[in-house]
Amino acid sequence: MTSLSEEEANYVRMSFLLTGVSPRAARVLFDREFHPSRLDSSLKKAYNKLKELKNKHVINESQWKLLFTSFPDVPDSKTFDVTLMILLLRNLTKISSPLCGYDRLPSANDTTTGADLARIKHYRNYMAHLKDANLDTVVFNANWNDITNAIARLGGQQMKQECDQLKSKL
């Protein structure tokens, strides 16, 4: 069995960070904004706004089914991916969007909650569109620091420690 190159290991670590840790950090914020005991009522209250987003194809059918479950089920943030959580946070809360909007990487000095959500979204999209499973070490280190700082601000110091441990694995 061949071992991974440094660039391949960087890609795997970053993938774990963006698919494992960052969604949990976003969920910490999401559950603060939409407490699990009130999530169902919060979504029902925002039904018209959510229906409008669905009609504009911002929310797809599978996401809609997670938001408005069949009785006796109720929506649960644990079933929401990071894309759906960010969509709800940016459309149903008073969280300010970053200066550059949610569709561009915020500047390093913008450490607002909205900017941290945009960072996670940006880097997930970046990784999804890489042509090969390699990530240069200089790029990896800069991106890693940017993402883990956002995770720490959203999810707390324990998640930051998790990121630090993950960086040295493989």
Secondary structure, 3 states (H helix, E strand, C coil): CCCCCHHHHHHHHHHHHHHHHHHHHHHHHHHHHCCHHHHHHHHHHCHHHHHHHHHCCCCCHHHHHHHCCCCCCCCCHHHCCHHHHHHHHHHHCCCCCCCCCCCCCCCCCCCCHHHHHHHHHHHHHHHHCCCCCCCCHHHHHHHHHHHHHHHHHHHCHHHHHHHHHHHCCC
